[in-house]
């Protein structure tokens, strides 16, 4: 499902759970999460980067460049938890 929001790329369900794909903007740090998604998932802009770093350290997500943009994907191990 694609959203009308340039900051958030898409959402998809895996085993009935949601995973957030956040497109990293090279001009903006930390990665930005749209306001409606912040409310829905209780994520604040200030903690989005820390949240992603924590998931990455725990090997639940990885970052991969696709074309011009870097996207965040769940690892095979992470698919069971996210």
PyMOL Python script that loads the backbone (N, CA, C, O; Angstrom):
from pymol import cmd

cmd.read_pdbstr("""\
ATOM      1  N   UNK A   1       0.851  -1.176   0.000  1.00  0.00           N
ATOM      2  CA  UNK A   1       0.000   0.000   0.000  1.00  0.00           C
ATOM      3  C   UNK A   1       0.890   1.231   0.000  1.00  0.00           C
ATOM      4  O   UNK A   1       1.713   1.389   0.901  1.00  0.00           O
ATOM      5  N   UNK A   2       0.749   2.088  -0.969  1.00  0.00           N
ATOM      6  CA  UNK A   2       1.534   3.310  -1.026  1.00  0.00           C
ATOM      7  C   UNK A   2       0.727   4.461  -0.457  1.00  0.00           C
ATOM      8  O   UNK A   2      -0.479   4.556  -0.688  1.00  0.00           O
ATOM      9  N   UNK A   3       1.389   5.332   0.283  1.00  0.00           N
ATOM     10  CA  UNK A   3       0.711   6.458   0.916  1.00  0.00           C
ATOM     11  C   UNK A   3       1.048   7.749   0.196  1.00  0.00           C
ATOM     12  O   UNK A   3       2.113   7.863  -0.411  1.00  0.00           O
ATOM     13  N   UNK A   4       0.150   8.723   0.257  1.00  0.00           N
ATOM     14  CA  UNK A   4       0.409  10.037  -0.308  1.00  0.00           C
ATOM     15  C   UNK A   4       1.252  10.852   0.653  1.00  0.00           C
ATOM     16  O   UNK A   4       0.782  11.835   1.225  1.00  0.00           O
ATOM     17  N   UNK A   5       2.488  10.443   0.825  1.00  0.00           N
ATOM     18  CA  UNK A   5       3.370  11.136   1.748  1.00  0.00           C
ATOM     19  C   UNK A   5       4.786  10.866   1.281  1.00  0.00           C
ATOM     20  O   UNK A   5       5.225   9.716   1.258  1.00  0.00           O
ATOM     21  N   UNK A   6       5.504  11.915   0.910  1.00  0.00           N
ATOM     22  CA  UNK A   6       6.845  11.707   0.374  1.00  0.00           C
ATOM     23  C   UNK A   6       7.825  11.262   1.447  1.00  0.00           C
ATOM     24  O   UNK A   6       8.892  10.737   1.130  1.00  0.00           O
ATOM     25  N   UNK A   7       7.473  11.467   2.723  1.00  0.00           N
ATOM     26  CA  UNK A   7       8.396  11.103   3.796  1.00  0.00           C
ATOM     27  C   UNK A   7       8.288   9.627   4.164  1.00  0.00           C
ATOM     28  O   UNK A   7       9.259   9.015   4.609  1.00  0.00           O
ATOM     29  N   UNK A   8       7.106   9.070   3.975  1.00  0.00           N
ATOM     30  CA  UNK A   8       6.899   7.667   4.327  1.00  0.00           C
ATOM     31  C   UNK A   8       6.647   6.915   3.043  1.00  0.00           C
ATOM     32  O   UNK A   8       5.762   7.293   2.276  1.00  0.00           O
ATOM     33  N   UNK A   9       7.385   5.879   2.791  1.00  0.00           N
ATOM     34  CA  UNK A   9       7.261   5.217   1.504  1.00  0.00           C
ATOM     35  C   UNK A   9       6.093   4.258   1.450  1.00  0.00           C
ATOM     36  O   UNK A   9       5.223   4.419   0.594  1.00  0.00           O
ATOM     37  N   UNK A  10       6.035   3.275   2.317  1.00  0.00           N
ATOM     38  CA  UNK A  10       4.903   2.359   2.258  1.00  0.00           C
ATOM     39  C   UNK A  10       4.791   1.543   3.530  1.00  0.00           C
ATOM     40  O   UNK A  10       5.717   1.490   4.339  1.00  0.00           O
ATOM     41  N   UNK A  11       3.659   0.918   3.688  1.00  0.00           N
ATOM     42  CA  UNK A  11       3.405   0.001   4.792  1.00  0.00           C
ATOM     43  C   UNK A  11       3.064  -1.344   4.180  1.00  0.00           C
ATOM     44  O   UNK A  11       2.453  -1.406   3.113  1.00  0.00           O
ATOM     45  N   UNK A  12       3.451  -2.410   4.841  1.00  0.00           N
ATOM     46  CA  UNK A  12       2.963  -3.698   4.381  1.00  0.00           C
ATOM     47  C   UNK A  12       2.741  -4.588   5.587  1.00  0.00           C
ATOM     48  O   UNK A  12       3.316  -4.356   6.650  1.00  0.00           O
ATOM     49  N   UNK A  13       1.909  -5.607   5.425  1.00  0.00           N
ATOM     50  CA  UNK A  13       1.625  -6.492   6.546  1.00  0.00           C
ATOM     51  C   UNK A  13       2.398  -7.783   6.372  1.00  0.00           C
ATOM     52  O   UNK A  13       2.557  -8.287   5.260  1.00  0.00           O
ATOM     53  N   UNK A  14       2.869  -8.301   7.474  1.00  0.00           N
ATOM     54  CA  UNK A  14       3.585  -9.556   7.484  1.00  0.00           C
ATOM     55  C   UNK A  14       3.074 -10.324   8.690  1.00  0.00           C
ATOM     56  O   UNK A  14       3.212  -9.858   9.821  1.00  0.00           O
ATOM     57  N   UNK A  15       2.497 -11.473   8.472  1.00  0.00           N
ATOM     58  CA  UNK A  15       1.932 -12.257   9.563  1.00  0.00           C
ATOM     59  C   UNK A  15       0.966 -11.416  10.391  1.00  0.00           C
ATOM     60  O   UNK A  15       0.905 -11.539  11.615  1.00  0.00           O
ATOM     61  N   UNK A  16       0.209 -10.558   9.701  1.00  0.00           N
ATOM     62  CA  UNK A  16      -0.796  -9.746  10.374  1.00  0.00           C
ATOM     63  C   UNK A  16      -0.267  -8.543  11.121  1.00  0.00           C
ATOM     64  O   UNK A  16      -1.031  -7.848  11.791  1.00  0.00           O
ATOM     65  N   UNK A  17       1.043  -8.279  11.017  1.00  0.00           N
ATOM     66  CA  UNK A  17       1.617  -7.132  11.720  1.00  0.00           C
ATOM     67  C   UNK A  17       2.097  -6.108  10.709  1.00  0.00           C
ATOM     68  O   UNK A  17       2.299  -6.429   9.538  1.00  0.00           O
ATOM     69  N   UNK A  18       2.280  -4.875  11.161  1.00  0.00           N
ATOM     70  CA  UNK A  18       2.695  -3.805  10.265  1.00  0.00           C
ATOM     71  C   UNK A  18       4.191  -3.568  10.364  1.00  0.00           C
ATOM     72  O   UNK A  18       4.777  -3.655  11.443  1.00  0.00           O
ATOM     73  N   UNK A  19       4.799  -3.269   9.225  1.00  0.00           N
ATOM     74  CA  UNK A  19       6.206  -2.861   9.206  1.00  0.00           C
ATOM     75  C   UNK A  19       6.248  -1.521   8.508  1.00  0.00           C
ATOM     76  O   UNK A  19       5.600  -1.340   7.476  1.00  0.00           O
ATOM     77  N   UNK A  20       6.996  -0.582   9.049  1.00  0.00           N
ATOM     78  CA  UNK A  20       7.078   0.750   8.467  1.00  0.00           C
ATOM     79  C   UNK A  20       8.334   0.846   7.611  1.00  0.00           C
ATOM     80  O   UNK A  20       9.432   0.552   8.084  1.00  0.00           O
ATOM     81  N   UNK A  21       8.182   1.252   6.366  1.00  0.00           N
ATOM     82  CA  UNK A  21       9.322   1.542   5.508  1.00  0.00           C
ATOM     83  C   UNK A  21       9.496   3.054   5.538  1.00  0.00           C
ATOM     84  O   UNK A  21       8.582   3.786   5.159  1.00  0.00           O
ATOM     85  N   UNK A  22      10.620   3.518   5.968  1.00  0.00           N
ATOM     86  CA  UNK A  22      10.858   4.952   6.005  1.00  0.00           C
ATOM     87  C   UNK A  22      11.936   5.278   4.987  1.00  0.00           C
ATOM     88  O   UNK A  22      13.036   4.729   5.042  1.00  0.00           O
ATOM     89  N   UNK A  23      11.621   6.166   4.062  1.00  0.00           N
ATOM     90  CA  UNK A  23      12.615   6.570   3.083  1.00  0.00           C
ATOM     91  C   UNK A  23      13.515   7.597   3.743  1.00  0.00           C
ATOM     92  O   UNK A  23      13.031   8.610   4.248  1.00  0.00           O
ATOM     93  N   UNK A  24      14.801   7.354   3.748  1.00  0.00           N
ATOM     94  CA  UNK A  24      15.729   8.298   4.344  1.00  0.00           C
ATOM     95  C   UNK A  24      15.937   9.446   3.377  1.00  0.00           C
ATOM     96  O   UNK A  24      16.192   9.237   2.191  1.00  0.00           O
ATOM     97  N   UNK A  25      15.825  10.647   3.887  1.00  0.00           N
ATOM     98  CA  UNK A  25      16.045  11.842   3.084  1.00  0.00           C
ATOM     99  C   UNK A  25      17.457  12.323   3.379  1.00  0.00           C
ATOM    100  O   UNK A  25      17.786  12.633   4.524  1.00  0.00           O
ATOM    101  N   UNK A  26      18.289  12.386   2.352  1.00  0.00           N
ATOM    102  CA  UNK A  26      19.690  12.737   2.608  1.00  0.00           C
ATOM    103  C   UNK A  26      19.858  14.177   3.076  1.00  0.00           C
ATOM    104  O   UNK A  26      20.928  14.546   3.560  1.00  0.00           O
ATOM    105  N   UNK A  27      18.820  14.994   2.940  1.00  0.00           N
ATOM    106  CA  UNK A  27      18.904  16.383   3.383  1.00  0.00           C
ATOM    107  C   UNK A  27      18.359  16.556   4.787  1.00  0.00           C
ATOM    108  O   UNK A  27      18.435  17.649   5.349  1.00  0.00           O
ATOM    109  N   UNK A  28      17.815  15.508   5.355  1.00  0.00           N
ATOM    110  CA  UNK A  28      17.169  15.624   6.653  1.00  0.00           C
ATOM    111  C   UNK A  28      17.603  14.480   7.562  1.00  0.00           C
ATOM    112  O   UNK A  28      17.578  13.317   7.159  1.00  0.00           O
ATOM    113  N   UNK A  29      17.988  14.801   8.755  1.00  0.00           N
ATOM    114  CA  UNK A  29      18.406  13.781   9.714  1.00  0.00           C
ATOM    115  C   UNK A  29      17.756  14.133  11.032  1.00  0.00           C
ATOM    116  O   UNK A  29      17.877  15.301  11.403  1.00  0.00           O
ATOM    117  N   UNK A  30      17.093  13.302  11.779  1.00  0.00           N
ATOM    118  CA  UNK A  30      16.930  11.882  11.514  1.00  0.00           C
ATOM    119  C   UNK A  30      15.844  11.613  10.469  1.00  0.00           C
ATOM    120  O   UNK A  30      15.142  12.536  10.058  1.00  0.00           O
ATOM    121  N   UNK A  31      15.701  10.352  10.037  1.00  0.00           N
ATOM    122  CA  UNK A  31      14.612  10.014   9.119  1.00  0.00           C
ATOM    123  C   UNK A  31      13.273  10.468   9.712  1.00  0.00           C
ATOM    124  O   UNK A  31      13.047  10.339  10.915  1.00  0.00           O
ATOM    125  N   UNK A  32      12.407  10.991   8.876  1.00  0.00           N
ATOM    126  CA  UNK A  32      11.159  11.582   9.352  1.00  0.00           C
ATOM    127  C   UNK A  32      10.005  10.596   9.204  1.00  0.00           C
ATOM    128  O   UNK A  32       9.874   9.912   8.189  1.00  0.00           O
ATOM    129  N   UNK A  33       9.179  10.542  10.234  1.00  0.00           N
ATOM    130  CA  UNK A  33       7.978   9.713  10.200  1.00  0.00           C
ATOM    131  C   UNK A  33       6.787  10.663  10.123  1.00  0.00           C
ATOM    132  O   UNK A  33       6.715  11.615  10.899  1.00  0.00           O
ATOM    133  N   UNK A  34       5.854  10.425   9.205  1.00  0.00           N
ATOM    134  CA  UNK A  34       4.717  11.333   9.044  1.00  0.00           C
ATOM    135  C   UNK A  34       3.853  11.353  10.306  1.00  0.00           C
ATOM    136  O   UNK A  34       3.834  10.387  11.068  1.00  0.00           O
ATOM    137  N   UNK A  35       3.140  12.462  10.519  1.00  0.00           N
ATOM    138  CA  UNK A  35       2.388  12.676  11.759  1.00  0.00           C
ATOM    139  C   UNK A  35       1.313  11.621  12.010  1.00  0.00           C
ATOM    140  O   UNK A  35       1.146  11.173  13.145  1.00  0.00           O
ATOM    141  N   UNK A  36       0.579  11.215  10.967  1.00  0.00           N
ATOM    142  CA  UNK A  36      -0.471  10.212  11.179  1.00  0.00           C
ATOM    143  C   UNK A  36       0.133   8.868  11.594  1.00  0.00           C
ATOM    144  O   UNK A  36      -0.465   8.133  12.380  1.00  0.00           O
ATOM    145  N   UNK A  37       1.303   8.553  11.072  1.00  0.00           N
ATOM    146  CA  UNK A  37       1.974   7.307  11.453  1.00  0.00           C
ATOM    147  C   UNK A  37       2.545   7.430  12.864  1.00  0.00           C
ATOM    148  O   UNK A  37       2.558   6.459  13.621  1.00  0.00           O
ATOM    149  N   UNK A  38       3.016   8.627  13.213  1.00  0.00           N
ATOM    150  CA  UNK A  38       3.507   8.852  14.583  1.00  0.00           C
ATOM    151  C   UNK A  38       2.406   8.544  15.583  1.00  0.00           C
ATOM    152  O   UNK A  38       2.639   7.871  16.587  1.00  0.00           O
ATOM    153  N   UNK A  39       1.202   9.038  15.304  1.00  0.00           N
ATOM    154  CA  UNK A  39       0.071   8.815  16.211  1.00  0.00           C
ATOM    155  C   UNK A  39      -0.316   7.338  16.249  1.00  0.00           C
ATOM    156  O   UNK A  39      -0.523   6.769  17.321  1.00  0.00           O
ATOM    157  N   UNK A  40      -0.411   6.729  15.077  1.00  0.00           N
ATOM    158  CA  UNK A  40      -0.855   5.339  14.983  1.00  0.00           C
ATOM    159  C   UNK A  40       0.105   4.379  15.691  1.00  0.00           C
ATOM    160  O   UNK A  40      -0.331   3.452  16.374  1.00  0.00           O
ATOM    161  N   UNK A  41       1.409   4.606  15.526  1.00  0.00           N
ATOM    162  CA  UNK A  41       2.401   3.694  16.086  1.00  0.00           C
ATOM    163  C   UNK A  41       3.102   4.247  17.321  1.00  0.00           C
ATOM    164  O   UNK A  41       4.043   3.637  17.828  1.00  0.00           O
ATOM    165  N   UNK A  42       2.644   5.411  17.810  1.00  0.00           N
ATOM    166  CA  UNK A  42       3.226   6.033  19.008  1.00  0.00           C
ATOM    167  C   UNK A  42       4.738   6.229  18.869  1.00  0.00           C
ATOM    168  O   UNK A  42       5.507   5.894  19.771  1.00  0.00           O
ATOM    169  N   UNK A  43       5.146   6.774  17.727  1.00  0.00           N
ATOM    170  CA  UNK A  43       6.562   7.068  17.480  1.00  0.00           C
ATOM    171  C   UNK A  43       6.697   8.581  17.371  1.00  0.00           C
ATOM    172  O   UNK A  43       5.929   9.219  16.652  1.00  0.00           O
ATOM    173  N   UNK A  44       7.651   9.154  18.064  1.00  0.00           N
ATOM    174  CA  UNK A  44       7.864  10.595  17.941  1.00  0.00           C
ATOM    175  C   UNK A  44       9.004  10.834  16.961  1.00  0.00           C
ATOM    176  O   UNK A  44       9.856   9.968  16.765  1.00  0.00           O
ATOM    177  N   UNK A  45       9.013  12.019  16.345  1.00  0.00           N
ATOM    178  CA  UNK A  45      10.072  12.333  15.391  1.00  0.00           C
ATOM    179  C   UNK A  45      11.441  12.233  16.046  1.00  0.00           C
ATOM    180  O   UNK A  45      12.399  11.769  15.427  1.00  0.00           O
ATOM    181  N   UNK A  46      11.532  12.666  17.294  1.00  0.00           N
ATOM    182  CA  UNK A  46      12.833  12.673  17.966  1.00  0.00           C
ATOM    183  C   UNK A  46      13.353  11.264  18.242  1.00  0.00           C
ATOM    184  O   UNK A  46      14.561  11.061  18.361  1.00  0.00           O
ATOM    185  N   UNK A  47      12.455  10.302  18.342  1.00  0.00           N
ATOM    186  CA  UNK A  47      12.908   8.944  18.656  1.00  0.00           C
ATOM    187  C   UNK A  47      12.928   8.028  17.433  1.00  0.00           C
ATOM    188  O   UNK A  47      13.347   6.875  17.538  1.00  0.00           O
ATOM    189  N   UNK A  48      12.485   8.519  16.281  1.00  0.00           N
ATOM    190  CA  UNK A  48      12.434   7.663  15.090  1.00  0.00           C
ATOM    191  C   UNK A  48      13.814   7.111  14.746  1.00  0.00           C
ATOM    192  O   UNK A  48      13.961   5.919  14.477  1.00  0.00           O
ATOM    193  N   UNK A  49      14.817   7.971  14.753  1.00  0.00           N
ATOM    194  CA  UNK A  49      16.167   7.549  14.404  1.00  0.00           C
ATOM    195  C   UNK A  49      16.722   6.568  15.430  1.00  0.00           C
ATOM    196  O   UNK A  49      17.353   5.573  15.071  1.00  0.00           O
ATOM    197  N   UNK A  50      16.483   6.855  16.712  1.00  0.00           N
ATOM    198  CA  UNK A  50      16.956   5.970  17.782  1.00  0.00           C
ATOM    199  C   UNK A  50      16.257   4.618  17.696  1.00  0.00           C
ATOM    200  O   UNK A  50      16.880   3.573  17.881  1.00  0.00           O
ATOM    201  N   UNK A  51      14.963   4.649  17.414  1.00  0.00           N
ATOM    202  CA  UNK A  51      14.167   3.426  17.289  1.00  0.00           C
ATOM    203  C   UNK A  51      14.725   2.546  16.164  1.00  0.00           C
ATOM    204  O   UNK A  51      14.881   1.336  16.327  1.00  0.00           O
ATOM    205  N   UNK A  52      15.021   3.177  15.021  1.00  0.00           N
ATOM    206  CA  UNK A  52      15.554   2.435  13.881  1.00  0.00           C
ATOM    207  C   UNK A  52      16.948   1.901  14.179  1.00  0.00           C
ATOM    208  O   UNK A  52      17.270   0.770  13.814  1.00  0.00           O
ATOM    209  N   UNK A  53      17.781   2.707  14.841  1.00  0.00           N
ATOM    210  CA  UNK A  53      19.136   2.267  15.196  1.00  0.00           C
ATOM    211  C   UNK A  53      19.086   1.058  16.119  1.00  0.00           C
ATOM    212  O   UNK A  53      19.867   0.118  15.977  1.00  0.00           O
ATOM    213  N   UNK A  54      18.151   1.098  17.069  1.00  0.00           N
ATOM    214  CA  UNK A  54      17.998  -0.013  18.007  1.00  0.00           C
ATOM    215  C   UNK A  54      17.603  -1.295  17.265  1.00  0.00           C
ATOM    216  O   UNK A  54      18.159  -2.362  17.524  1.00  0.00           O
ATOM    217  N   UNK A  55      16.639  -1.182  16.340  1.00  0.00           N
ATOM    218  CA  UNK A  55      16.205  -2.351  15.559  1.00  0.00           C
ATOM    219  C   UNK A  55      17.347  -2.888  14.700  1.00  0.00           C
ATOM    220  O   UNK A  55      17.490  -4.096  14.511  1.00  0.00           O
ATOM    221  N   UNK A  56      18.163  -1.951  14.179  1.00  0.00           N
ATOM    222  CA  UNK A  56      19.288  -2.353  13.332  1.00  0.00           C
ATOM    223  C   UNK A  56      20.356  -3.086  14.161  1.00  0.00           C
ATOM    224  O   UNK A  56      20.912  -4.087  13.711  1.00  0.00           O
ATOM    225  N   UNK A  57      20.633  -2.592  15.350  1.00  0.00           N
ATOM    226  CA  UNK A  57      21.615  -3.238  16.237  1.00  0.00           C
ATOM    227  C   UNK A  57      21.169  -4.645  16.616  1.00  0.00           C
ATOM    228  O   UNK A  57      21.994  -5.545  16.772  1.00  0.00           O
ATOM    229  N   UNK A  58      19.860  -4.826  16.764  1.00  0.00           N
ATOM    230  CA  UNK A  58      19.320  -6.135  17.132  1.00  0.00           C
ATOM    231  C   UNK A  58      19.135  -7.041  15.910  1.00  0.00           C
ATOM    232  O   UNK A  58      18.553  -8.121  16.012  1.00  0.00           O
ATOM    233  N   UNK A  59      19.639  -6.589  14.751  1.00  0.00           N
ATOM    234  CA  UNK A  59      19.588  -7.361  13.497  1.00  0.00           C
ATOM    235  C   UNK A  59      18.159  -7.669  13.050  1.00  0.00           C
ATOM    236  O   UNK A  59      17.906  -8.716  12.454  1.00  0.00           O
ATOM    237  N   UNK A  60      17.217  -6.750  13.341  1.00  0.00           N
ATOM    238  CA  UNK A  60      15.830  -6.946  12.912  1.00  0.00           C
ATOM    239  C   UNK A  60      15.541  -6.228  11.598  1.00  0.00           C
ATOM    240  O   UNK A  60      14.615  -6.593  10.873  1.00  0.00           O
ATOM    241  N   UNK A  61      16.343  -5.201  11.293  1.00  0.00           N
ATOM    242  CA  UNK A  61      16.174  -4.482  10.028  1.00  0.00           C
ATOM    243  C   UNK A  61      17.545  -4.252   9.401  1.00  0.00           C
ATOM    244  O   UNK A  61      18.575  -4.357  10.068  1.00  0.00           O
ATOM    245  N   UNK A  62      17.541  -3.936   8.105  1.00  0.00           N
ATOM    246  CA  UNK A  62      18.774  -3.519   7.436  1.00  0.00           C
ATOM    247  C   UNK A  62      18.414  -2.433   6.438  1.00  0.00           C
ATOM    248  O   UNK A  62      17.265  -2.323   6.008  1.00  0.00           O
ATOM    249  N   UNK A  63      19.405  -1.631   6.074  1.00  0.00           N
ATOM    250  CA  UNK A  63      19.194  -0.538   5.129  1.00  0.00           C
ATOM    251  C   UNK A  63      19.796  -0.930   3.789  1.00  0.00           C
ATOM    252  O   UNK A  63      20.899  -1.474   3.731  1.00  0.00           O
ATOM    253  N   UNK A  64      19.075  -0.655   2.723  1.00  0.00           N
ATOM    254  CA  UNK A  64      19.546  -1.032   1.393  1.00  0.00           C
ATOM    255  C   UNK A  64      19.205   0.077   0.408  1.00  0.00           C
ATOM    256  O   UNK A  64      18.096   0.611   0.413  1.00  0.00           O
ATOM    257  N   UNK A  65      20.170   0.413  -0.433  1.00  0.00           N
ATOM    258  CA  UNK A  65      19.939   1.431  -1.453  1.00  0.00           C
ATOM    259  C   UNK A  65      19.210   0.794  -2.631  1.00  0.00           C
ATOM    260  O   UNK A  65      19.631  -0.239  -3.151  1.00  0.00           O
ATOM    261  N   UNK A  66      18.113   1.421  -3.042  1.00  0.00           N
ATOM    262  CA  UNK A  66      17.354   0.982  -4.209  1.00  0.00           C
ATOM    263  C   UNK A  66      17.218   2.214  -5.089  1.00  0.00           C
ATOM    264  O   UNK A  66      16.462   3.132  -4.770  1.00  0.00           O
ATOM    265  N   UNK A  67      17.951   2.232  -6.196  1.00  0.00           N
ATOM    266  CA  UNK A  67      17.955   3.423  -7.034  1.00  0.00           C
ATOM    267  C   UNK A  67      18.629   4.570  -6.302  1.00  0.00           C
ATOM    268  O   UNK A  67      19.757   4.434  -5.830  1.00  0.00           O
ATOM    269  N   UNK A  68      17.936   5.704  -6.206  1.00  0.00           N
ATOM    270  CA  UNK A  68      18.503   6.886  -5.555  1.00  0.00           C
ATOM    271  C   UNK A  68      18.260   6.914  -4.058  1.00  0.00           C
ATOM    272  O   UNK A  68      18.894   7.693  -3.347  1.00  0.00           O
ATOM    273  N   UNK A  69      17.358   6.082  -3.568  1.00  0.00           N
ATOM    274  CA  UNK A  69      16.964   6.158  -2.160  1.00  0.00           C
ATOM    275  C   UNK A  69      17.397   4.942  -1.361  1.00  0.00           C
ATOM    276  O   UNK A  69      17.592   3.851  -1.895  1.00  0.00           O
ATOM    277  N   UNK A  70      17.539   5.171  -0.061  1.00  0.00           N
ATOM    278  CA  UNK A  70      17.878   4.087   0.857  1.00  0.00           C
ATOM    279  C   UNK A  70      16.595   3.692   1.571  1.00  0.00           C
ATOM    280  O   UNK A  70      15.877   4.551   2.083  1.00  0.00           O
ATOM    281  N   UNK A  71      16.306   2.412   1.607  1.00  0.00           N
ATOM    282  CA  UNK A  71      15.091   1.930   2.252  1.00  0.00           C
ATOM    283  C   UNK A  71      15.442   1.016   3.415  1.00  0.00           C
ATOM    284  O   UNK A  71      16.550   0.487   3.501  1.00  0.00           O
ATOM    285  N   UNK A  72      14.487   0.844   4.294  1.00  0.00           N
ATOM    286  CA  UNK A  72      14.670  -0.001   5.463  1.00  0.00           C
ATOM    287  C   UNK A  72      13.808  -1.244   5.283  1.00  0.00           C
ATOM    288  O   UNK A  72      12.607  -1.142   5.031  1.00  0.00           O
ATOM    289  N   UNK A  73      14.418  -2.408   5.411  1.00  0.00           N
ATOM    290  CA  UNK A  73      13.723  -3.679   5.242  1.00  0.00           C
ATOM    291  C   UNK A  73      13.901  -4.545   6.481  1.00  0.00           C
ATOM    292  O   UNK A  73      14.888  -4.393   7.201  1.00  0.00           O
ATOM    293  N   UNK A  74      12.958  -5.452   6.743  1.00  0.00           N
ATOM    294  CA  UNK A  74      13.146  -6.393   7.855  1.00  0.00           C
ATOM    295  C   UNK A  74      14.109  -7.505   7.428  1.00  0.00           C
ATOM    296  O   UNK A  74      14.083  -7.927   6.272  1.00  0.00           O
ATOM    297  N   UNK A  75      14.944  -7.979   8.330  1.00  0.00           N
ATOM    298  CA  UNK A  75      15.797  -9.133   8.041  1.00  0.00           C
ATOM    299  C   UNK A  75      14.927 -10.388   8.140  1.00  0.00           C
ATOM    300  O   UNK A  75      13.794 -10.322   8.618  1.00  0.00           O
ATOM    301  N   UNK A  76      15.449 -11.519   7.693  1.00  0.00           N
ATOM    302  CA  UNK A  76      14.694 -12.776   7.805  1.00  0.00           C
ATOM    303  C   UNK A  76      14.358 -13.056   9.261  1.00  0.00           C
ATOM    304  O   UNK A  76      13.258 -13.507   9.581  1.00  0.00           O
ATOM    305  N   UNK A  77      15.314 -12.783  10.140  1.00  0.00           N
ATOM    306  CA  UNK A  77      15.103 -12.956  11.578  1.00  0.00           C
ATOM    307  C   UNK A  77      14.062 -11.949  12.078  1.00  0.00           C
ATOM    308  O   UNK A  77      13.202 -12.285  12.892  1.00  0.00           O
ATOM    309  N   UNK A  78      14.152 -10.712  11.579  1.00  0.00           N
ATOM    310  CA  UNK A  78      13.252  -9.647  12.006  1.00  0.00           C
ATOM    311  C   UNK A  78      11.804  -9.864  11.601  1.00  0.00           C
ATOM    312  O   UNK A  78      10.898  -9.360  12.264  1.00  0.00           O
ATOM    313  N   UNK A  79      11.570 -10.608  10.520  1.00  0.00           N
ATOM    314  CA  UNK A  79      10.207 -10.841  10.039  1.00  0.00           C
ATOM    315  C   UNK A  79       9.339 -11.536  11.082  1.00  0.00           C
ATOM    316  O   UNK A  79       8.116 -11.395  11.066  1.00  0.00           O
ATOM    317  N   UNK A  80       9.961 -12.280  11.981  1.00  0.00           N
ATOM    318  CA  UNK A  80       9.195 -12.985  13.010  1.00  0.00           C
ATOM    319  C   UNK A  80       8.753 -12.057  14.138  1.00  0.00           C
ATOM    320  O   UNK A  80       7.808 -12.362  14.865  1.00  0.00           O
ATOM    321  N   UNK A  81       9.442 -10.921  14.280  1.00  0.00           N
ATOM    322  CA  UNK A  81       9.178 -10.033  15.413  1.00  0.00           C
ATOM    323  C   UNK A  81       8.470  -8.744  15.044  1.00  0.00           C
ATOM    324  O   UNK A  81       7.812  -8.134  15.886  1.00  0.00           O
ATOM    325  N   UNK A  82       8.599  -8.319  13.776  1.00  0.00           N
ATOM    326  CA  UNK A  82       8.022  -7.023  13.391  1.00  0.00           C
ATOM    327  C   UNK A  82       6.614  -7.183  12.854  1.00  0.00           C
ATOM    328  O   UNK A  82       5.979  -6.196  12.484  1.00  0.00           O
TER     329      UNK A  82
END
""", "prot")
cmd.dss("prot")
cmd.show_as("cartoon", "prot")
cmd.util.cbc("prot")
cmd.orient("prot")
